[in-house]
């Protein structure tokens, strides 16, 4: 197995985290998302399950730096809420690290260039 292939367990935990963090964003997001539309695009979990990289997509794109900073500032609260949700399924709640997934912005730029 190559080093980038995730195990089935990692994939299951990643999808659990993605679902629960999405719920947290829906319920608690008003405090730190400030009117931007944020969606989770991908979650990658480390092999030891101690770290989860959460990729978010922000619309409008101009708000990326501001929203990413707000989400990172609230990462402890998000992890705490996640811990309450996954308490029965996971022994250790992974550390959450947030990244901007700018693939949609990239696609939009390509479309603009092709339209010219």
NUTOR-760043 format. One record per residue (C-alpha): residue number from 0; x, y, z; residue in three letters. Coordinates in steps of 0.001 Angstrom, whole numbers. Example, Ala and Ser with C-alpha at 12.3 -4.5 7.8 and 13.67 -1.06 7.14 Angstrom:
! NUTOR-760043
r titi->0; px->12300; py->-4500; pz->7800; zanu->ALA $
r titi->1; px->13670; py->-1060; pz->7140; zanu->SER $
END
This chain:
! NUTOR-760043
r titi->0; px->0; py->0; pz->0; zanu->UNK $
r titi->1; px->1456; py->3372; pz->-921; zanu->UNK $
r titi->2; px->1889; py->6039; pz->1738; zanu->UNK $
r titi->3; px->-983; py->8224; pz->483; zanu->UNK $
r titi->4; px->-3674; py->5559; pz->401; zanu->UNK $
r titi->5; px->-6072; py->5770; pz->3306; zanu->UNK $
r titi->6; px->-7280; py->2713; pz->5165; zanu->UNK $
r titi->7; px->-10986; py->1945; pz->5351; zanu->UNK $
r titi->8; px->-10967; py->3040; pz->8990; zanu->UNK $
r titi->9; px->-9412; py->6400; pz->8095; zanu->UNK $
r titi->10; px->-12037; py->6907; pz->5384; zanu->UNK $
r titi->11; px->-14912; py->6057; pz->7743; zanu->UNK $
r titi->12; px->-13617; py->8407; pz->10430; zanu->UNK $
r titi->13; px->-13035; py->11129; pz->7826; zanu->UNK $
r titi->14; px->-16638; py->10883; pz->6633; zanu->UNK $
r titi->15; px->-17906; py->10888; pz->10244; zanu->UNK $
r titi->16; px->-15850; py->14027; pz->10980; zanu->UNK $
r titi->17; px->-17022; py->15661; pz->7752; zanu->UNK $
r titi->18; px->-20694; py->15068; pz->8604; zanu->UNK $
r titi->19; px->-20359; py->16229; pz->12204; zanu->UNK $
r titi->20; px->-18220; py->19306; pz->11458; zanu->UNK $
r titi->21; px->-20761; py->20264; pz->8764; zanu->UNK $
r titi->22; px->-23485; py->20068; pz->11404; zanu->UNK $
r titi->23; px->-21404; py->22235; pz->13741; zanu->UNK $
r titi->24; px->-20906; py->24798; pz->10964; zanu->UNK $
r titi->25; px->-24670; py->24861; pz->10375; zanu->UNK $
r titi->26; px->-25559; py->25304; pz->14046; zanu->UNK $
r titi->27; px->-22667; py->27420; pz->15354; zanu->UNK $
r titi->28; px->-21379; py->28966; pz->12115; zanu->UNK $
r titi->29; px->-23315; py->32222; pz->12404; zanu->UNK $
r titi->30; px->-20781; py->33341; pz->15012; zanu->UNK $
r titi->31; px->-17691; py->33026; pz->12825; zanu->UNK $
r titi->32; px->-18695; py->32528; pz->9177; zanu->UNK $
r titi->33; px->-20145; py->36046; pz->8862; zanu->UNK $
r titi->34; px->-22452; py->35594; pz->5888; zanu->UNK $
r titi->35; px->-20084; py->33592; pz->3715; zanu->UNK $
r titi->36; px->-21170; py->30273; pz->2275; zanu->UNK $
r titi->37; px->-18771; py->27610; pz->3536; zanu->UNK $
r titi->38; px->-18794; py->23957; pz->2593; zanu->UNK $
r titi->39; px->-16513; py->21125; pz->3593; zanu->UNK $
r titi->40; px->-14964; py->19530; pz->531; zanu->UNK $
r titi->41; px->-12667; py->16906; pz->2006; zanu->UNK $
r titi->42; px->-11361; py->15508; pz->5279; zanu->UNK $
r titi->43; px->-8108; py->13565; pz->5512; zanu->UNK $
r titi->44; px->-7248; py->11693; pz->8699; zanu->UNK $
r titi->45; px->-3698; py->10755; pz->9697; zanu->UNK $
r titi->46; px->-2889; py->7031; pz->10050; zanu->UNK $
r titi->47; px->-2754; py->7321; pz->13868; zanu->UNK $
r titi->48; px->-6145; py->9146; pz->13820; zanu->UNK $
r titi->49; px->-4764; py->12047; pz->15862; zanu->UNK $
r titi->50; px->-4964; py->14708; pz->13131; zanu->UNK $
r titi->51; px->-7720; py->15609; pz->10693; zanu->UNK $
r titi->52; px->-7090; py->17996; pz->7820; zanu->UNK $
r titi->53; px->-10381; py->19679; pz->6963; zanu->UNK $
r titi->54; px->-10635; py->21386; pz->3584; zanu->UNK $
r titi->55; px->-13242; py->24124; pz->3245; zanu->UNK $
r titi->56; px->-14532; py->25959; pz->223; zanu->UNK $
r titi->57; px->-15623; py->29565; pz->745; zanu->UNK $
r titi->58; px->-17970; py->31609; pz->-1405; zanu->UNK $
r titi->59; px->-17418; py->34438; pz->-2222; zanu->UNK $
r titi->60; px->-13750; py->33640; pz->-2824; zanu->UNK $
r titi->61; px->-12601; py->37098; pz->-1695; zanu->UNK $
r titi->62; px->-13508; py->36176; pz->1884; zanu->UNK $
r titi->63; px->-11114; py->33173; pz->1971; zanu->UNK $
r titi->64; px->-8435; py->34721; pz->4246; zanu->UNK $
r titi->65; px->-10948; py->36268; pz->6667; zanu->UNK $
r titi->66; px->-13113; py->33134; pz->6956; zanu->UNK $
r titi->67; px->-10117; py->30797; pz->7267; zanu->UNK $
r titi->68; px->-8750; py->32947; pz->10099; zanu->UNK $
r titi->69; px->-12147; py->32926; pz->11864; zanu->UNK $
r titi->70; px->-12466; py->29154; pz->11506; zanu->UNK $
r titi->71; px->-8915; py->28614; pz->12794; zanu->UNK $
r titi->72; px->-9611; py->30936; pz->15735; zanu->UNK $
r titi->73; px->-12660; py->28801; pz->16579; zanu->UNK $
r titi->74; px->-10959; py->25425; pz->15991; zanu->UNK $
r titi->75; px->-10898; py->24597; pz->19722; zanu->UNK $
r titi->76; px->-14646; py->25178; pz->20037; zanu->UNK $
r titi->77; px->-15306; py->23160; pz->16869; zanu->UNK $
r titi->78; px->-13162; py->20297; pz->18207; zanu->UNK $
r titi->79; px->-14969; py->20442; pz->21550; zanu->UNK $
r titi->80; px->-18376; py->20246; pz->19832; zanu->UNK $
r titi->81; px->-17072; py->17423; pz->17635; zanu->UNK $
r titi->82; px->-15938; py->15588; pz->20767; zanu->UNK $
r titi->83; px->-19456; py->15738; pz->22179; zanu->UNK $
r titi->84; px->-20834; py->14253; pz->18944; zanu->UNK $
r titi->85; px->-18303; py->11419; pz->18466; zanu->UNK $
r titi->86; px->-17795; py->10581; pz->22140; zanu->UNK $
r titi->87; px->-19230; py->7063; pz->21692; zanu->UNK $
r titi->88; px->-17356; py->6279; pz->18476; zanu->UNK $
r titi->89; px->-13824; py->7626; pz->18974; zanu->UNK $
r titi->90; px->-11502; py->7428; pz->21946; zanu->UNK $
r titi->91; px->-9403; py->10391; pz->20802; zanu->UNK $
r titi->92; px->-10907; py->13392; pz->19052; zanu->UNK $
r titi->93; px->-8444; py->14328; pz->16312; zanu->UNK $
r titi->94; px->-6794; py->17735; pz->16240; zanu->UNK $
r titi->95; px->-8508; py->19748; pz->13491; zanu->UNK $
r titi->96; px->-6431; py->21704; pz->10984; zanu->UNK $
r titi->97; px->-8335; py->23788; pz->8454; zanu->UNK $
r titi->98; px->-7248; py->24568; pz->4891; zanu->UNK $
r titi->99; px->-8928; py->26412; pz->2034; zanu->UNK $
r titi->100; px->-9785; py->24215; pz->-925; zanu->UNK $
r titi->101; px->-9418; py->26653; pz->-3807; zanu->UNK $
r titi->102; px->-10149; py->24161; pz->-6593; zanu->UNK $
r titi->103; px->-13520; py->25825; pz->-7366; zanu->UNK $
r titi->104; px->-11819; py->29205; pz->-7637; zanu->UNK $
r titi->105; px->-9243; py->27629; pz->-9962; zanu->UNK $
r titi->106; px->-12003; py->26172; pz->-12165; zanu->UNK $
r titi->107; px->-13758; py->29543; pz->-12305; zanu->UNK $
r titi->108; px->-10529; py->31255; pz->-13402; zanu->UNK $
r titi->109; px->-10014; py->28657; pz->-16136; zanu->UNK $
r titi->110; px->-13605; py->29190; pz->-17325; zanu->UNK $
r titi->111; px->-13033; py->32960; pz->-17479; zanu->UNK $
r titi->112; px->-9852; py->32471; pz->-19491; zanu->UNK $
r titi->113; px->-11556; py->30082; pz->-21895; zanu->UNK $
r titi->114; px->-14476; py->32474; pz->-22362; zanu->UNK $
r titi->115; px->-12179; py->35221; pz->-23666; zanu->UNK $
END
